[in-house]
């Protein structure tokens, strides 16, 4: 091995160990063992550290996010703008070098990683986006979209079920530009992987449709480079490069679980430095290393200059395509709120049906809207009828068939968005959002507007019974920061939900019903405020306020009529999105829910806990805090107390 290459690899190792030791926190094992892999990836990638958003850059995902110091050492040495002080402030408050890589915090980080398996699924999403956009925009002689997605995984990622789901779909879609490295060191936190993990990972991936390449020694840079070359030569299959490594290489804990998630100790770092022949002061790297790494950054800058020249010629020959490409990348949209046809519906429908109607109308105005379902598109009603399906044999369609893979689907959608150029959505039954929860949480942490369509939103599912009837899901998802949860009551509220989701800056969940919901007089653009007065009291101060969402808004309206016959005049507030309501001014919120009106009732076919802040000590909640049952929907609503009488009685109890 050339001395400068070895010196650079050792610089990655020592910087990682020193930063972790200074922080007294972190995971040195993988950075020490996988440093040659990280170095090889970066010396083969196309990137410009001075412009980390270069469109045609290769993407790199550290799926094993606990090895974050490997990431940071690479970004530091290859000139992404990190400083020595950033390395020294690893895991400290406000640092760009957080405990796990954070999107939007550290330059170069393509996605936040940490929960094992999420990153590899994100990488699959990025590879799908590259594949789709290449088919859409490339023309002969103009490979405008032409780059690779790299990911680095460890034993932990390979054991998570989400990895198998994502790898299965990647193989089926023949994502030939996806290159995944498996740092195979046979160690997890509890010790040798033999105690729980004896499968042949390579054969599993071969069965899933991958090319599998083995590197016997992760320290053999030549072998890794040859493996990357072979991976790039394979156009029909994603590639898994299995590199046999030793965790904690060069340390006194080499090959042992003890170095996975704890600093080496001062003496341990000293031993590492001695074993590697590293004589430089702490956090110091010889200038020759930076010069060496700069050569690869310069190659990337040259590649970007060539790409810009290519795109200029492309724009002259294909001006409309070039404009569309730029619009997609910038997420340029028309004023969707002002498009009248989006607000019109010909008949009453379930909100999943309203959703399908508006989705198909939106598709005319949002050409880069792409998504699908976990094998439930006919039930979720998420197909765009005028567009075909995206598959290994036809890359032109925008209807994604994710298969029965909810875990991976949501994380793949995150990766599709993070790549840039697409507005992704994915769908399943609301109760199965449990399978998607971690990926939804990651999109909320990253504040990326992925759209989650969750249908069959309550006990209204009916005969399928409690296993398929969401109870706690609305409250649970509302508890997640940065996530907006919509439960529309009719077609126009569904339109508002879809437009908000597409134009928003955070992820959104659309909870949609199976049962038919009538169109409501007075609904419409006011729904953008999250909560609004649907039907007011004739009195300046109403006798009481009924709040409701989704299918229960009709119940609230029926209760209002019944109460009027008894001389009780109430206000009905539709609350399709609590998060959007909370984002309004205090003046607006007070105008809708005046604090002087303490007689309040909330009605929702879900867990009651998220409503207490609105009903207060004197209010009542008509909800459900038990699991459902198997019966027709109408019988279930009666059994669990979702009746006009129950709402009327609740209002009377508050007066």
C-alpha positions in Angstrom: 0.0 0.0 0.0 1.3 3.5 -0.8 2.5 5.3 2.3 0.1 8.3 1.7 -2.9 6.0 1.4 -1.9 4.2 4.6 -1.2 7.5 6.4 -4.7 8.8 5.4 -6.4 5.6 6.6 -4.6 5.9 9.9 -5.5 9.6 10.2 -9.1 8.5 10.0 -8.6 6.0 12.7 -6.7 8.2 15.1 -8.9 11.2 14.6 -11.9 9.1 15.3 -10.4 7.5 18.4 -9.2 10.9 19.8 -12.5 12.6 19.3 -14.4 9.8 21.0 -11.9 9.8 23.9 -12.2 13.6 24.3 -16.0 13.4 24.3 -15.8 10.3 26.6 -18.6 9.0 24.5 -18.9 7.2 21.2 -18.2 4.1 19.1 -14.6 3.7 18.1 -14.8 0.0 16.9 -16.2 0.5 13.4 -14.3 3.7 12.5 -11.1 1.8 13.3 -12.0 -1.3 11.4 -13.8 0.3 8.5 -11.5 3.2 7.9 -10.1 1.6 4.7 -13.7 1.1 3.4 -14.6 4.7 4.0 -11.4 5.9 2.4 -12.0 3.7 -0.6 -15.5 4.9 -1.1 -14.5 8.6 -0.9 -11.6 8.1 -3.3 -14.0 6.6 -5.8 -17.0 8.9 -5.4 -17.8 12.0 -7.4 -18.4 14.9 -5.1 -17.6 18.6 -4.7 -17.0 19.5 -1.0 -17.4 23.2 -1.9 -20.8 22.5 -3.3 -22.4 19.6 -1.4 -25.6 20.0 -3.3 -24.1 19.4 -6.7 -26.9 17.7 -8.5 -25.0 14.8 -10.1 -22.9 13.9 -7.1 -22.6 10.4 -5.8 -24.5 9.9 -2.6 -23.0 8.3 0.5 -25.1 7.0 3.4 -23.5 5.8 6.6 -26.3 3.4 7.6 -24.3 2.3 10.7 -24.7 5.8 12.1 -23.1 5.0 15.4 -19.8 5.1 13.5 -20.3 8.8 13.0 -16.7 9.7 13.7 -15.8 7.8 10.5 -18.1 10.1 8.7 -16.7 13.2 10.3 -13.1 12.3 9.8 -13.8 11.7 6.1 -15.6 15.0 5.7 -12.8 16.8 7.6 -9.9 15.3 5.6 -11.7 15.7 2.2 -12.5 19.3 2.7 -16.2 19.5 3.4 -15.8 22.5 5.7 -15.5 20.8 9.0 -12.7 22.2 11.2 -10.4 20.6 13.7 -12.5 22.3 16.4 -15.6 20.5 15.0 -13.8 17.2 15.4 -12.7 18.1 18.9 -16.2 19.1 19.8 -17.7 15.7 18.9 -21.0 15.0 20.7 -21.0 18.4 22.4 -24.0 20.7 22.6 -24.4 22.7 19.4 -21.6 20.9 17.6 -21.9 20.0 13.9 -20.4 16.6 14.8 -23.4 15.2 16.7 -23.5 11.7 18.2 -25.1 10.3 15.0 -24.9 12.0 11.6 -27.6 14.7 11.3 -29.0 15.9 8.0 -28.8 19.7 7.6 -26.3 20.0 10.5 -23.1 18.5 9.2 -22.0 19.4 5.6 -22.0 16.4 3.4 -24.4 14.3 5.4 -27.1 13.1 3.0 -29.5 11.7 5.7 -29.8 11.4 9.5 -28.8 7.9 10.5 -28.6 5.9 13.7 -31.6 3.6 14.0 -30.1 0.6 12.3 -31.4 -0.3 8.9 -33.0 3.1 8.2 -30.0 4.3 6.3 -29.7 1.4 3.9 -33.4 1.8 3.1 -32.8 5.6 2.6 -30.1 4.6 0.1 -32.5 2.4 -1.8 -34.8 5.4 -2.0 -32.0 7.6 -3.4 -31.1 4.9 -6.0 -34.8 4.7 -7.0 -34.9 8.5 -7.4 -31.7 8.5 -9.5 -33.1 5.7 -11.7 -36.5 7.4 -12.2 -35.0 10.8 -12.9 -32.5 9.4 -15.3 -35.3 7.7 -17.3 -37.3 10.9 -17.3 -34.6 13.4 -18.3 -31.6 11.7 -19.9 -31.3 11.7 -23.7 -28.7 10.2 -26.0 -25.4 11.9 -25.3 -26.9 13.8 -22.4 -26.6 11.7 -19.1 -27.8 14.6 -17.0 -28.7 12.2 -14.1 -25.9 9.7 -13.8 -24.5 8.9 -10.4 -24.1 6.2 -7.8 -25.5 5.7 -4.3 -23.1 4.2 -1.8 -24.0 2.9 1.7 -21.9 1.4 4.5 -23.6 -1.1 6.8 -22.5 -3.2 9.7 -23.8 -6.4 11.3 -26.5 -4.5 13.0 -28.1 -3.2 9.8 -27.9 -6.7 8.3 -29.9 -8.1 11.2 -32.7 -5.6 11.1 -35.7 -6.7 9.1 -36.0 -3.4 7.3 -32.7 -4.1 5.5 -34.1 -7.3 4.0 -37.3 -5.5 2.9 -35.3 -2.7 1.3 -32.8 -5.1 -0.3 -35.6 -7.2 -1.7 -37.2 -4.3 -3.4 -33.8 -3.0 -4.7 -33.2 -6.4 -6.2 -36.6 -6.6 -7.8 -36.2 -3.1 -9.3 -32.7 -3.9 -10.6 -31.0 -0.8 -9.1 -27.6 -1.3 -10.7 -26.3 2.0 -9.4 -26.7 1.0 -5.7 -23.4 -0.1 -4.1 -23.6 -1.3 -0.5 -20.6 -2.1 1.7 -21.0 -4.6 4.5 -18.4 -4.2 7.2 -18.4 -7.8 8.3 -16.6 -7.9 11.6 -18.6 -10.6 13.4 -19.2 -8.4 16.5 -22.2 -6.7 18.0 -22.7 -5.2 21.5 -23.3 -8.5 23.2 -20.3 -10.2 21.6 -19.7 -12.6 18.7 -22.5 -12.6 16.1 -22.4 -16.4 16.2 -24.8 -16.4 19.2 -27.6 -15.0 17.1 -26.6 -14.4 13.5 -25.3 -17.4 11.5 -27.0 -16.9 8.1 -25.0 -16.4 4.9 -25.6 -12.7 4.2 -24.1 -13.0 0.7 -26.3 -15.9 -0.4 -29.3 -14.1 1.0 -28.6 -11.1 -1.1 -27.9 -13.2 -4.1 -31.3 -14.7 -3.7 -32.7 -11.2 -3.5 -31.2 -10.4 -6.9 -27.9 -8.7 -5.9 -24.4 -9.1 -7.2 -22.3 -10.1 -4.2 -18.6 -9.3 -4.1 -16.3 -10.5 -1.3 -13.2 -8.8 0.0 -11.2 -11.1 2.3 -9.3 -8.2 4.1 -10.8 -4.8 4.6 -7.2 -3.4 4.8 -6.6 -4.4 1.2 -7.4 -1.1 -0.6 -6.6 -2.6 -4.0 -9.2 -5.4 -3.5 -11.8 -2.8 -2.4 -11.1 -0.7 -5.5 -11.4 -3.7 -7.7 -14.7 -4.6 -6.0 -16.0 -1.1 -6.7 -15.0 -1.3 -10.3 -16.8 -4.6 -10.6 -19.9 -3.2 -8.9 -20.0 -0.3 -11.4 -19.7 -2.7 -14.3 -22.9 -4.5 -13.2 -25.9 -2.6 -14.7 -28.8 -4.8 -13.8 -28.2 -5.7 -10.1 -27.4 -3.7 -7.0 -24.0 -4.8 -5.5 -23.2 -5.9 -2.0 -19.5 -5.7 -1.2 -18.7 -7.8 1.8 -15.5 -6.7 3.5 -14.1 -8.9 6.2 -12.7 -6.5 8.9 -11.7 -6.5 12.5 -13.5 -4.2 14.9 -11.2 -1.8 16.7 -8.3 -2.5 14.3 -5.0 -1.4 15.8 -6.3 -1.0 19.4 -5.7 -3.2 22.4 -9.4 -4.3 22.0 -9.0 -5.3 18.3 -11.6 -8.0 17.5 -13.5 -7.6 20.8 -17.0 -6.2 21.5 -15.6 -4.0 24.2 -14.5 -1.3 21.7 -17.9 -1.1 20.0 -19.5 1.6 22.0 -17.0 3.0 24.5 -13.9 5.1 24.3 -10.6 3.3 24.3 -9.3 5.2 27.3 -6.2 7.4 27.4 -3.9 4.4 27.5 -5.8 2.7 24.8 -5.5 5.7 22.5 -1.8 5.8 23.2 -1.5 2.1 22.3 -3.4 2.7 19.1 -1.1 5.5 18.1 1.9 3.3 18.9 0.6 0.3 16.9 -0.2 2.5 13.9 3.1 4.4 14.1 1.3 7.7 14.6 3.7 10.3 16.1 1.7 13.5 15.4 0.2 15.6 18.2 -3.4 15.0 19.2 -5.8 16.0 16.5 -3.0 17.0 14.2 -2.9 15.5 10.6 0.1 16.0 8.3 -0.4 18.4 5.5 0.4 15.7 2.9 -2.9 13.9 3.9 -5.0 17.0 3.2 -3.2 17.5 -0.2 -3.8 13.8 -1.0 -7.5 14.1 -0.2 -7.8 17.4 -2.1 -6.9 15.6 -5.4 -10.2 13.7 -5.2 -12.1 16.8 -4.3 -10.6 18.5 -7.3 -11.7 15.6 -9.5 -15.2 16.2 -8.2 -15.0 20.0 -8.9 -13.9 19.2 -12.5 -16.8 16.7 -12.8 -19.2 19.4 -11.8 -17.8 21.9 -14.3 -18.2 19.3 -17.0 -21.7 18.6 -15.9 -22.6 22.2 -16.0 -21.3 22.5 -19.5 -23.2 19.4 -20.5 -26.4 20.8 -18.9 -26.0 24.1 -20.8 -25.8 22.2 -24.1 -28.8 20.0 -23.0 -30.8 23.2 -22.2 -30.1 24.5 -25.7 -31.2 21.2 -27.4 -34.0 20.3 -25.0 -35.2 23.6 -23.4 -38.5 22.3 -22.1 -36.9 19.3 -20.5 -34.2 21.4 -18.9 -36.8 23.8 -17.5 -38.8 20.9 -16.1 -35.7 19.4 -14.6 -34.9 22.7 -12.8 -38.5 23.1 -11.7 -38.5 19.6 -10.2 -35.3 20.2 -8.4 -36.5 23.5 -7.0 -39.9 22.0 -6.1 -41.6 24.8 -8.1 -45.4 24.5 -7.9 -48.3 26.5 -9.1 -50.7 28.1 -6.6 -52.6 25.0 -5.8 -55.0 26.7 -3.5 -56.4 28.8 -6.4 -57.1 25.9 -8.7 -60.9 25.6 -8.6 -61.2 22.0 -9.8 -59.3 20.7 -6.8 -62.1 21.8 -4.6 -65.0 20.2 -6.5 -66.5 16.7 -6.0 -69.4 15.1 -7.8 -70.6 12.8 -5.0 -70.2 11.9 -1.4 -67.4 9.5 -0.8 -65.1 8.1 1.9 -62.2 10.5 2.6 -60.0 7.8 1.0 -62.1 8.2 -2.1 -62.0 12.0 -1.9 -58.2 11.6 -1.6 -58.0 9.6 -4.8 -60.1 12.2 -6.6 -57.9 15.1 -5.6 -54.7 13.1 -6.0 -55.5 12.4 -9.6 -56.3 16.1 -10.2 -53.2 17.2 -8.4 -51.1 14.9 -10.6 -51.8 17.2 -13.6 -50.2 20.1 -11.7 -47.5 18.3 -9.8 -45.7 16.1 -12.3 -43.0 15.0 -9.9 -45.5 13.5 -7.4 -44.6 9.9 -7.1 -45.6 7.2 -4.7 -47.7 4.1 -3.9 -48.8 1.6 -1.3 -47.6 -1.4 0.6 -49.7 -3.7 -1.7 -52.9 -1.9 -0.7 -53.3 0.6 -3.5 -56.9 -0.5 -4.4 -57.9 -0.1 -0.7 -55.8 3.0 0.0 -56.9 4.5 -3.4 -53.5 5.9 -4.1 -53.0 5.1 -7.8 -52.7 7.9 -10.3 -54.8 6.7 -13.1 -53.2 8.7 -16.0 -49.7 7.4 -15.1 -48.2 3.9 -15.4 -46.3 2.0 -12.8 -42.6 2.2 -12.1 -40.9 -1.2 -12.3 -37.7 -2.9 -13.4 -39.1 -3.2 -17.0 -40.7 0.3 -17.2 -39.1 3.2 -15.4 -41.5 5.8 -16.7 -44.5 5.3 -14.4 -44.9 7.1 -11.1 -47.1 4.6 -9.3 -44.8 2.8 -6.9 -45.5 -0.8 -5.9 -43.6 -1.1 -2.6 -44.8 -4.6 -1.9 -45.8 -5.7 1.6 -42.9 -3.8 3.1 -44.2 -1.0 5.4 -41.0 -0.8 7.4 -38.8 -0.2 4.3 -41.5 1.7 2.3 -41.5 4.7 4.6 -37.7 4.9 4.9 -37.4 4.5 1.1 -39.8 7.4 0.6 -37.4 9.5 2.9 -34.5 8.6 0.7 -36.5 9.5 -2.5 -37.1 13.0 -1.1 -33.6 13.5 0.2 -32.2 12.7 -3.2 -34.0 15.7 -4.6 -36.3 16.3 -7.5 -39.3 14.2 -6.3 -42.3 14.6 -4.0 -42.9 11.2 -2.6 -45.9 9.7 -0.8 -46.6 6.2 0.5 -49.6 4.5 1.9 -51.0 1.7 4.0 -53.8 1.1 6.6 -53.5 3.5 9.5 -53.0 0.6 12.0 -49.9 -0.4 10.1 -48.3 3.0 10.7 -46.8 1.1 13.7 -44.5 -0.6 11.2 -43.5 2.8 9.7 -43.1 4.7 12.9 -39.3 4.9 13.0 -39.0 6.2 9.5 -41.8 8.7 10.1 -39.9 9.8 13.1 -36.7 10.2 11.0 -38.5 12.4 8.4 -39.9 14.5 11.3 -36.4 14.9 12.8 -35.0 15.9 9.4 -38.1 18.1 8.7 -38.6 16.7 5.2 -42.1 16.8 3.7 -42.7 13.1 2.9 -46.5 12.3 2.7 -48.0 9.3 4.5 -51.4 8.3 3.5 -53.1 6.2 6.2 -56.5 4.9 5.4 -59.1 2.9 7.3 -58.8 5.4 10.1 -61.0 4.1 12.9 -63.3 1.4 14.2 -65.1 2.3 10.9 -62.9 -0.4 9.4 -65.7 -2.7 10.7 -65.6 -6.5 10.3 -61.8 -6.8 10.1 -61.8 -6.3 13.9 -59.4 -4.9 16.5 -56.2 -6.0 14.8 -57.1 -3.6 11.9 -58.8 -0.8 13.8 -56.5 2.1 14.9 -57.2 3.4 18.4 -54.1 5.0 19.8 -52.5 5.9 16.5 -53.8 9.5 16.1 -52.7 10.4 19.6 -49.4 8.7 19.2 -48.6 10.4 16.0 -49.8 13.8 17.2 -47.2 13.4 20.0 -44.4 13.4 17.5 -42.7 16.8 17.0 -42.7 18.2 13.4 -45.3 15.8 12.1 -48.6 17.1 10.9 -51.6 14.8 11.2 -54.7 15.4 9.1 -58.1 13.8 9.6 -60.4 15.5 7.1 -64.2 15.5 7.4 -65.1 15.8 3.8 -63.8 16.3 0.3 -62.8 20.0 0.6 -60.9 19.3 3.9 -59.2 16.4 2.1 -58.1 18.8 -0.7 -56.7 21.2 2.0 -54.9 18.3 3.6 -53.3 17.2 0.3 -52.2 20.7 -0.7 -50.8 21.3 2.8 -48.9 18.1 2.7 -47.4 18.8 -0.8 -46.5 22.4 0.0 -45.4 22.0 3.6 -42.0 21.9 5.1 -42.6 18.9 7.4 -43.9 15.4 6.9 -47.6 14.9 7.0 -50.0 12.0 7.7 -53.4 11.9 6.0 -55.8 9.8 8.1 -58.6 8.8 5.7 -61.8 6.9 6.3 -63.2 3.8 4.8 -66.8 4.9 5.3 -68.6 7.5 3.3 -68.6 11.1 4.6 -71.0 13.7 3.2 -69.9 17.1 2.0 -70.3 19.7 4.7 -71.6 23.2 4.2 -69.0 25.7 5.2 -65.9 23.6 4.7 -63.1 24.6 2.4 -60.0 26.8 2.6 -60.6 27.6 6.2 -59.3 24.0 6.8 -55.7 25.3 6.1 -55.8 26.9 9.6 -56.1 23.4 11.1 -59.2 24.2 13.1 -62.1 26.5 12.3 -65.7 27.3 13.0 -67.8 25.1 10.8 -71.2 26.0 12.3 -71.5 28.8 14.8 -73.9 29.7 17.5 -76.3 32.6 17.0 -75.1 33.9 20.4 -72.1 36.1 20.8 -70.8 33.6 23.3 -71.9 30.0 22.5 -73.4 27.9 25.2 -70.9 25.2 24.4 -68.3 24.1 21.8 -68.2 20.7 20.1 -64.9 19.9 18.5 -64.5 16.9 16.1 -62.5 15.4 13.3 -63.1 13.2 10.3 -66.2 11.1 10.4 -67.3 12.5 13.8 -67.8 16.0 12.4 -71.2 14.9 11.0 -72.0 13.6 14.5 -71.2 17.0 16.0 -73.4 18.7 13.4 -76.3 16.3 14.2 -75.8 17.0 17.9 -75.9 20.7 17.3 -79.3 20.3 15.7 -80.6 18.2 18.5 -79.4 20.6 21.1 -81.0 23.6 19.3 -84.4 21.9 19.8 -83.7 22.0 23.5 -82.6 25.7 23.4 -78.9 25.0 23.7 -76.9 26.9 21.0 -73.5 25.4 20.4 -70.5 26.1 18.1 -69.1 23.2 16.0 -65.4 23.4 15.3 -63.8 21.1 12.8 -60.2 20.3 13.7 -58.7 18.5 10.7 -55.1 19.2 11.9 -54.2 20.1 15.5 -50.7 21.0 14.5 -51.8 23.6 11.9 -54.2 25.0 14.4 -51.5 25.4 17.0 -49.4 27.2 14.5 -52.0 30.0 14.2 -51.9 33.3 16.2 -53.2 33.3 19.7 -55.8 35.8 18.6 -57.1 33.4 16.0 -57.1 30.4 18.4 -59.0 32.5 20.9 -61.6 33.4 18.3 -62.3 29.8 17.5 -62.0 28.4 21.1 -62.8 31.4 23.4 -61.3 30.7 26.8 -64.5 32.0 28.5 -66.4 29.0 27.1 -65.5 26.2 29.4 -68.4 23.9 28.3 -66.5 21.9 25.6 -66.8 18.4 24.1 -64.3 16.7 21.8 -65.6 13.9 19.6 -63.1 11.5 17.8 -63.1 7.8 17.2 -59.7 7.3 18.8 -57.8 7.5 22.0 -58.9 10.5 24.2 -55.5 11.7 25.5 -54.7 14.3 22.9 -57.9 16.2 23.6 -57.5 17.2 27.2 -55.7 20.4 26.5 -58.7 21.6 24.5 -61.6 20.4 26.7 -60.0 21.5 30.1 -61.1 20.4 33.5 -64.8 21.0 32.8 -65.1 19.4 29.4 -65.8 15.9 28.1 -64.4 13.7 25.4 -66.4 11.2 23.4 -63.6 8.8 22.3 -62.5 5.2 22.6 -59.8 4.0 25.0 -60.3 0.3 24.4 -59.6 -1.9 21.4 -62.4 -2.3 18.9 -64.4 -5.4 17.8 -65.4 -7.3 14.7 -68.8 -6.1 13.4 -70.2 -3.8 10.7 -69.1 -0.2 11.2 -72.5 1.1 12.1 -72.9 -1.4 14.9 -69.5 -0.6 16.2 -70.1 3.2 16.3 -73.3 2.5 18.3 -71.5 0.0 20.6 -68.7 2.3 21.5 -70.9 5.4 22.1 -70.5 7.4 18.9 -74.1 8.5 18.6 -75.9 11.8 18.5 -77.4 11.1 21.9 -73.9 10.4 23.4 -72.6 13.8 22.2 -75.8 15.6 23.3 -75.5 14.1 26.8 -71.8 15.0 27.0 -72.6 18.6 26.2 -75.3 18.8 28.8 -73.0 17.4 31.4 -70.6 20.3 30.8 -73.2 23.0 31.2 
